[in-house]
Amino acid sequence: MPIIKSAIKRARQNTVRRSRRQPYKTHMKTMMRKMVDLTNEGKKDEAAKLLPSVYKTIDTAAKKNIIHPKNAARKKSRMAKLIAK
């Protein structure tokens, strides 16, 4: 536990910010997992329909500084590659 006043405030800010950011990250991960599951099952048409919404969630996470923009580009590229193969 922090003892210094500024460290206490910083810990409090970190918990609030983490709880604010977490839904975006979990939503992004579940959408990506749905894509992977659909492609593994061989349902390419459904996966292709899901691709724009996956892109949207990844872009939203990048916009809110939850992930780095290059990390977002890499994730989007891998999702597109799943459908292409």
ChimeraX attribute file (.defattr): number of C-alpha atoms within 10 A of each C-alpha:
attribute: neighborCount
match mode: 1-to-1
recipient: residues
	/A:1	6
	/A:2	10
	/A:3	7
	/A:4	9
	/A:5	8
	/A:6	10
	/A:7	12
	/A:8	13
	/A:9	11
	/A:10	13
	/A:11	13
	/A:12	11
	/A:13	11
	/A:14	12
	/A:15	10
	/A:16	11
	/A:17	11
	/A:18	11
	/A:19	10
	/A:20	10
	/A:21	14
	/A:22	13
	/A:23	12
	/A:24	17
	/A:25	16
	/A:26	12
	/A:27	15
	/A:28	20
	/A:29	15
	/A:30	12
	/A:31	18
	/A:32	23
	/A:33	13
	/A:34	14
	/A:35	25
	/A:36	16
	/A:37	13
	/A:38	19
	/A:39	19
	/A:40	12
	/A:41	9
	/A:42	12
	/A:43	13
	/A:44	17
	/A:45	11
	/A:46	12
	/A:47	22
	/A:48	18
	/A:49	11
	/A:50	16
	/A:51	17
	/A:52	12
	/A:53	14
	/A:54	24
	/A:55	21
	/A:56	13
	/A:57	19
	/A:58	26
	/A:59	19
	/A:60	17
	/A:61	23
	/A:62	19
	/A:63	13
	/A:64	11
	/A:65	11
	/A:66	16
	/A:67	15
	/A:68	13
	/A:69	15
	/A:70	10
	/A:71	12
	/A:72	20
	/A:73	15
	/A:74	12
	/A:75	17
	/A:76	20
	/A:77	12
	/A:78	13
	/A:79	20
	/A:80	16
	/A:81	10
	/A:82	17
	/A:83	18
	/A:84	9
	/A:85	7
